[in-house]
Amino acid sequence: MDILGQANGVSRSIAVRGDIDALPIQETRDDVPFPSQVPGVMHACGHDIHASVALGTALALHRQRNRFSGRVRVFFHPAEEAEPVGDAQS
């Protein structure tokens, strides 16, 4: 997703990346209201917050796009821990 700044000025580009994969770990806690719904995988390494921060950043920058020039590319990176790196088939 690209957010295009609408202000005048030097046009620069930056990127914001959020990891969005789960890890091959069995969820062992059943006392939480948010356990994994998929056997054998869980979001155990902080990627939920990575995705949330990337999405929140995208929303905030989209709302402020009239205050900057240039481009912000926001992307959500699946399976970055798989080999080959980032293999979306994993």
C-alpha positions as CSV (number, residue, x, y, z in Angstrom):
1,M,0.0,0.0,0.0
2,D,1.3,3.4,-0.9
3,I,0.4,6.6,0.9
4,L,1.2,9.7,-1.3
5,G,1.9,12.9,0.4
6,Q,0.0,15.9,-0.9
7,A,2.1,18.7,0.4
8,N,4.6,20.6,-1.7
9,G,8.3,19.9,-1.2
10,V,11.0,17.4,-1.9
11,S,9.6,14.1,-2.8
12,R,11.2,11.3,-0.9
13,S,10.2,7.7,-0.3
14,I,10.3,5.6,2.9
15,A,8.9,2.1,3.8
16,V,7.2,0.7,6.8
17,R,7.3,-3.1,7.2
18,G,5.2,-5.3,9.5
19,D,5.7,-9.1,9.9
20,I,2.5,-11.0,9.7
21,D,3.3,-14.7,10.0
22,A,2.7,-17.3,12.7
23,L,5.4,-19.8,14.0
24,P,5.2,-23.6,14.0
25,I,4.6,-23.8,17.8
26,Q,1.7,-25.5,19.5
27,E,-0.4,-23.2,21.6
28,T,-0.2,-24.6,25.2
29,R,-2.2,-22.0,27.1
30,D,-5.9,-22.5,27.3
31,D,-6.5,-19.9,30.0
32,V,-6.4,-16.9,27.7
33,P,-9.2,-15.4,25.6
34,F,-7.0,-15.2,22.5
35,P,-5.5,-18.7,21.8
36,S,-4.5,-19.8,18.4
37,Q,-7.4,-21.3,16.4
38,V,-5.0,-23.3,14.2
39,P,-3.4,-26.4,15.6
40,G,0.4,-26.4,15.5
41,V,0.9,-22.7,14.9
42,M,0.7,-19.5,17.0
43,H,1.7,-15.9,17.0
44,A,4.4,-16.3,19.6
45,C,7.1,-13.8,18.7
46,G,5.5,-10.4,18.6
47,H,4.3,-10.3,15.0
48,D,0.8,-9.4,16.0
49,I,2.2,-6.1,17.4
50,H,4.4,-5.6,14.4
51,A,1.3,-5.8,12.1
52,S,-0.7,-3.6,14.5
53,V,2.0,-0.9,14.5
54,A,2.4,-1.0,10.7
55,L,-1.3,-0.7,10.2
56,G,-1.6,2.1,12.8
57,T,1.3,3.9,11.2
58,A,-0.4,3.6,7.8
59,L,-3.7,5.0,9.1
60,A,-2.0,7.9,10.9
61,L,0.1,8.8,7.9
62,H,-2.9,8.5,5.6
63,R,-4.8,11.0,7.7
64,Q,-1.8,13.4,7.7
65,R,-0.9,13.0,4.0
66,N,-1.6,16.7,3.4
67,R,1.3,17.6,5.7
68,F,4.1,15.8,3.8
69,S,5.4,15.2,0.3
70,G,6.7,12.0,-1.1
71,R,5.6,8.4,-0.7
72,V,5.3,6.0,2.2
73,R,5.1,2.4,1.2
74,V,3.6,0.1,3.8
75,F,3.9,-3.6,3.4
76,F,3.1,-6.7,5.4
77,H,5.8,-9.3,5.2
78,P,4.6,-13.0,5.5
79,A,6.9,-15.9,6.4
80,E,10.1,-13.8,6.7
81,E,11.5,-16.6,8.9
82,A,11.0,-19.3,6.2
83,E,13.8,-20.4,3.8
84,P,14.2,-19.0,1.3
85,V,13.6,-15.8,3.2
86,G,10.1,-14.6,2.8
87,D,8.8,-17.6,0.9
88,A,5.1,-16.9,0.9
89,Q,4.4,-20.6,0.2
90,S,5.4,-21.5,3.7
